[in-house]
Amino acid sequence: MPAVASQPVLLTVSQAASLLRVSDRTIRRWIEAERIPFLKLPSGSYRIPQGAMLASLRGTYDLAGELQQLEAKHGHVSDAEIAEALDES
């Protein structure tokens, strides 16, 4: 039996925002401006192919620099503190 290529990882808007550490609104603006690849489902929601999204940001977005700034600003916050804050909302 021939090998089957693995399926691409499709992210929701929230998952893409979390991965890039930006807001959902930022991801939606990028979709509207067609700065990142996306699929629009019949329900109106979006799915973003993870690999294609990351590839589309090369050269136009300093992901490493942004992540370093966020780490410096929020690196002291533990996973437990984040989970606790999410549970309170």
PyMOL commands that set and color helices and strands:
alter all, ss='L'
color gray80, all
select helices_A, chain A and resi 13-20+24-32+50-57+63-74+79-88
alter helices_A, ss='H'
color red, helices_A
select strands_A, chain A and resi 10-11+39-40+46-49
alter strands_A, ss='S'
color yellow, strands_A
deselect
rebuild
show_as cartoon
